[in-house]
Amino acid sequence: MNYIDIKPEVAEALQNKQPVVALESTIISHGMPYPKNMETALQVEAVVRAEGAVPASIALMDGKIKIGLTKAEIKLLAQKGREVIKTSRRDIPYVLLHKLTGATTVAATMIAAEKAGIKIFATGGIGGVHRGANETFDISADLQELAKTNVAVVCAGIKSILDLGLTLEYLETMGVPVLGYQTDELPAFYTRKSGFKVDYKMEGPQEIADLLQVKWATGLNGGVVIANPVPEAYALDERVMQKAIEQALAAQLTAGIKGKDSTPFLLAKVKELTSGQSLVSNIELVLNNARLAAKIAGYCL
């Protein structure tokens, strides 16, 4: 049985070798409240189109992995919010079997994109090693997926609520290159600086596309992290963010939140503690990543 349902517009673009950019759906269901989540999802798709590429938002619905969503499907995800199942690699079979509605994480979106033949994926930030993982062993499945799935992920770095240093060590061990777009320093989601270096600074979309071509042509399977700093006008102060993250982590511990609920809880708490500034920053960095992803996709044909 074929579990992949590719939207005709996306299928036609792939067949005609036009640039296509994959987009995740957890950011719609779990990333922000309605109707801002729907507005942002449609805005991200519009940015991809403005750069000459075709957007392929991805989710699981009606027993299918949908590659490319209609406006009505995006609205459904946005309105249902956290009722939708946050779907990573381990969850895909169950969600498909029972024909449930699932929003794809970075890992699940990479899997779906590769199956459809899409090489470039834009998101907000990747998951990673959670703080305190030496006791909890809480490590995002995104990292394993990056180690083996041939999709490049354009993001604003690693989500700053995580342990950035340990995440970089994990990516290095798994052979995943971390590229900085016009920067030597790893951006930290809401902020442009983290104190950590990327592996290589890349100056333009074509250079990145050429590197991807060399990597995969030589049989070096696995993804690439393309770290694109949040636009300066929307970057938050590192000290303010660090304080908010520490308070959010303390609240998580008190509430006993664990596993896949951790990241949505922490992001919502940080938004509350920054009086909504983090949400504005989040939206702008996603738009910025979609723009860059579309440009890179144009050189990947």
N, C-alpha and C positions, 0 to 999 in steps of 0.2 A: 504493500500500500504506500502511496506517495503522500507524505505528510507536509510537503512544501507547497505553499500557495503563493505564487509570485504575481503581484499586481500587474496587469497588462502594460501599463506605462513603464514599469521597471523592467519587465521582461523584454520589451521592445528596445529599451535603451541598452541593455546588456547584449542583445542580439546584434545591435548596430554599433557596438563598441563605443557607446557614449559614456561619459563619466557618471558614476553612481556613488552616492554616499549613504552608508548604513547609519541608522539612528536608533538608539535604544528607547525603550518605553517605560522603564522603571522611573525615569526622571518625570514622566507624566503622572503616573499613579502614586508614587511615593515621594517625589522630590519637592513638590510645592502644592499649595491648595488650589481648589477650583474657584474661579475660572482662569486664574493666572497660569495654571499648568497647560490648559488647552491653548490659550493665547500664545504662550511661549513655544509650544510644539509646532504650531502653524507658522510662527515667525521663523523658527529654525528652518523649516522646510522652504520657506520663501527665500531665505538667505542662500541656501544651497542652489535653488533655481536661479537666483540673481547672478550666481557665479558660473552658470552654464552647465550645472550638473543636475541629476535627477535624485531627489531624496527617497530613501527607502526606510521608513520607520518600521520597526519590527515588533511583533507581539504574537502571543499564542491565543487563538480563538477558534471555537467550534471544531476542535480536533485537528487543527492545522497550524503550522508555523507560517504566519503571514509576513511576506516580504513586501512591504509597501502597504500603508493603511489609508483608508478613505477618511474624509473629515468626520463622518459619522462614527467610525471606529475609534478615532482619536478622542472624540467627545465622550464615548462610552468609557474609555480608560480614565479620562479626566474626571468624570462624574463619579465613577465607582471608587476612585482613589485607592485607599488601602484595603478595600474589599478584594481587589485584584491580587492574585498570587504573585509575589516577587519570585521570579523564575530564573534559577541558575541551571548549570548543567545537570545536577542531580534531580531537579524538579521536572525537567522537560517530559520524560516518559509518563509520569503520573498526570500532569496537566493535559497532555494530549489524549491519553487513554480515557479520561473522564470528561473530555471536551469542556474543560474549564477555561477561564480567561486568565492569561498569565502575562505579566509585564517582564520584559527581558532585562537582565542585568548586563554588565559589560561582557561577562563570560558567555552567556546565552546568545547575546547579539553577535558576538564573534563567530560562534558556531553556525548560526543561521546565515550570516553574511558569507562565510566560506562556502557553505552548501549552495548558495545562490550564485557564487562567482564574483562577489563584491569584495574588493581588497581594502577599501578605505572606510573607516568608521569614526564618526565624531561623537564625543560625549562631553560631560562636564569634567569629572576626574575619575581616575581608576581606583578600585579598591586595593587593599594591601594588607600588611601585617598590622593588626590592631595593637594599640598600646596595652601593655600587660600580657602580650601573647606568650611570654615565657611561662606564664601560669595557666592561661586559658587555651592556648594553641589556636586562637581565633585568627585565621589567615584567610583572606578572600580567595575564592576560586578563580577570580580574575587573573591571578598571577600564574596559576597552572595553565590556564587557557592561553595566556600570552606566550608561554613556553612552547606550545605545540601547534597553535592555529595560525594559519598564514593570513592574518588581517592586521593592518596597521591602525593604531588607535591614536587619534588626535584628541588631546585632553589638556586641561590646565594643570597637569601634574597629578600627583597623588593627593587624594582628599586629606586636608590638613588635620583632620581629627585622628589620623592614623600615625603610626611610627614610621616616619619617612626614611630614616637611616636603615632600619631593618628591612623595609620594603625594597630599597635600592640594593641591599646585599642579596636579597632573595632573587631579584631580577638578574643580577650579575651572575649568580650561581646557575640560573636557568638559561643563561646566554641570550637574554633579551636586551637589545640595545635601547638606551634611553637617549633620545635626541632632543636638543633644545632648539626651538625655532628662534633664531636671532638672539640667543642667550646662552651663556656658559653655565648659568645657575638654574637649578631645578625650581620652577615655580611651585608654590604650595597652595593651589586652588584659589582661595580668596586673595592671596598675596603674591607678589612677583618674586619674592625672595624666600629662601628656606635655609640658607647656610650650607646646602649640599650642591655639588656639581653634577651636571649631566655628563654622559659619556662623550658626546660630540655636539658641537655647535653647528647648526645648519643655517645657511644664509637665505635659501629660497625654496619654493615648492618643487622646482625641477630637480634640485640637488637631492631633496628627500625622495622624490619619485625614482630617481636614478639609483639611489642606495637600495631601495626596496627591490628594484629589478635585479640588482647584483645579488642581494641576499637570497632571494628565492630561486634565481637562475642557477646558483651554485648548490642548491639542494639544502640550504640552511633553513629548515622549517621553523616556524614560530613567528610570533608577532613582533611589532616594534612600537615603542612608546614615543609619540611625538609630543613633547611638552611645549605648549604654547601659552605664554604668560597672559593672565587677565589684562585687558586694556588698562593702562595706567590711571585713567580717569575713574575707573571703577574698582581699583585695588584698595583693599582695606589695610589699616595700620597693623603691622605684625604684632605689636605688643597688645593691642586691643583684642586681636584675634586669639592670641595665645591665652589671655585671661579668660575669654569666653569659652574656649575649648576646655580649659581646665575645670571651669564651673560645670560645663555640660557633662564631662566625664564623671565628676563627683555625683551629679544628679542621676546619671545612668547606673552607677554603683548602688546608690540608695534605692532606686526603683527596681533593681534586679533585672535590667534589660540585657538580653544576651542574643548571640547568633545573628540571624538575618534581620532582626529588628533593631540591631545596634545602630547601624548607619542612619536609617531614617529618623530614629529618636535623636541622635546627636545633632544631625543637621537642623532638625526642627528646634531643638534647644538653643543652638547657636543663633538661629534666626531670631528667636525670642530675646536672647541676651544682647544682640546687636541692634535691637529695635527695627528689624527688617532690612538692615543694610546688607546683610549677607545674601538675602534673596535677590536683591538688585544686582549684586556682584555676580551671583550664580547665573542669572539669566544672561548677563552681558558676556560672561566668559564662554557660555555654551554657544551663543551666536558667533563669537569670535572664532571658536573652534570649528564650527560648521563652515564658516567662510574659508578658513585655511584648508580644511579637508576637501572641499570642492575644488580648490585650486590644485591641490596635489593630485586628486583624482583625474583632473584634466591632462596631466602629464603621464599617467599610468596606463595609457591605452596602447 
